[in-house]
Amino acid sequence: MSATANVNYQFTITAPDFERDLLKALLITALKETDLVFSPARRKIETSVELFSVTCGCVIAGGTECGDHAARLLSGFLIKQVGEGGFVVERVFGRTRKKRQIVDRKLGSGRRPLALRDPY
């Protein structure tokens, strides 16, 4: 399987009353499962994750086996929680952190996305 270089998966939750803490828990679960498949060291090197501070969403850096795997797992977990219509995933090619911050400001948060700390 070939990975697509420089792609980010941007998840946005559209379901009403979805708790940000639940998204954080699902994201941590997806990362732990990815660690079981690829090893924690490889996942930390190949994958970066950001959880947005105000809007209910996150970004997973893909383009590697680990990143793509974590994004697939999170998609599956979200389908179980909110259904296919409860969230949106966008593939963003070559988008930098600075551009994501500008988009986040346009959405009204005015703050940088929070980096999800490694649970270990």
Sequence and secondary structure as in RCSB ss.txt:
>XXXX:A:sequence
MSATANVNYQFTITAPDFERDLLKALLITALKETDLVFSPARRKIETSVELFSVTCGCVIAGGTECGDHAARLLS
GFLIKQVGEGGFVVERVFGRTRKKRQIVDRKLGSGRRPLALRDPY
>XXXX:A:secstr
    TTEEEEEEE STT  HHHHHHHHHHHHHHHHHHH HHHHHHH  EEE SSSSEEEEE SSHHHHHHHHHHH
HHHHHHH GGGEEEEEEES  HHHHHHHHHHTT  S  EE     
